[in-house]
Amino acid sequence: MADLETRINHWFEHISDMTPENIEARRDVELVITKLDDGQLRVAEIGLSGEVVVYEWVKKAILLLFRLRGMEKMEFGPFEYYDKLELKTDYERRGVRVVPGASARRGSFLSPGVILMPSYVNIGAWVGPGSMVDTWATVGSCAQIGANVHLAGGVGIGGVLEPANAVPVVIEDDAFIGSRCMIVDGARVGRGSVLGAGTILNPTIPVIDAHTGEEVSRGYVPDHCVAVSASRRREYPGGEFFLPCVLIIKRLNEGERHNKVALNDLLRDHGVST
């Protein structure tokens, strides 16, 4: 694998010169995409110390792909597409349930037990076992979705492809992301956490503990939290304004499971639904 990594890094140094005629480079890049598609490689993962580790050379291969492939017409059933990359196929063998209207791009990985309602998963994304991507939800390029995650209807998980060292969005195991949430630009939701409907999270948005008023992070909801969208007052020369934040309204003990009925009651008390 180290040899493949070395070759990809070499080709990336000459990315401005890459065309579909560069057969040797294309062969290496296509091998990386195949390994991404089968889950043998991934763009990023959580390291032993809890940080997100990004494999830059894998992202470089994705960027090279769009230089090394030309546009072509593709047909899937009654649908026609015109693009540089085909859709995933062979879902039965992969153990993935895909409802009509859903699609995933080749080079994304869907673990066994994943359910795709009418939704979209982009190249480089990883979706863990038992997770559901609900209706009209999108999983952007290189996003990392853990096991037993529920992305509710209309959730937008942003893609992060450039620059190659940029950290993608990470949703850890057992998280629940409420309807119409937007999580972008490398933001992260911890294991077992819940975001109430409509929450927007990016690396500039403060995450505040409702009980202490302290800012605990920016763009990261820690493990086992229930968090909702909120705003905080700020004064400027031009007047008083309310800027978005994310409010942690409850913390659970590690390993404690969310009770769906209790969770809905808690969120309703704060004017939020799932």
Secondary structure as UniProt FT lines:
FT   HELIX           2..13
FT   HELIX           15..17
FT   TURN            20..21
FT   HELIX           23..37
FT   TURN            38..39
FT   STRAND          44..46
FT   TURN            48..49
FT   STRAND          52..54
FT   HELIX           56..68
FT   STRAND          72..76
FT   TURN            77..78
FT   STRAND          79..83
FT   HELIX           91..94
FT   STRAND          97..98
FT   TURN            100..101
FT   STRAND          103..105
FT   TURN            106..107
FT   STRAND          109..110
FT   TURN            112..113
FT   STRAND          115..116
FT   STRAND          120..121
FT   TURN            123..124
FT   STRAND          126..127
FT   TURN            129..130
FT   STRAND          132..133
FT   TURN            135..136
FT   STRAND          138..139
FT   TURN            141..142
FT   STRAND          144..145
FT   TURN            147..148
FT   STRAND          150..151
FT   TURN            153..154
FT   STRAND          156..157
FT   TURN            164..165
FT   STRAND          170..171
FT   TURN            173..174
FT   STRAND          176..177
FT   TURN            179..180
FT   STRAND          182..183
FT   TURN            185..186
FT   STRAND          188..189
FT   TURN            191..192
FT   STRAND          194..195
FT   TURN            197..198
FT   STRAND          200..201
FT   TURN            203..204
FT   STRAND          206..209
FT   TURN            210..212
FT   STRAND          215..218
FT   STRAND          220..221
FT   TURN            223..224
FT   STRAND          225..236
FT   TURN            237..238
FT   STRAND          239..251
FT   TURN            254..255
FT   HELIX           260..269
FT   TURN            270..271
//
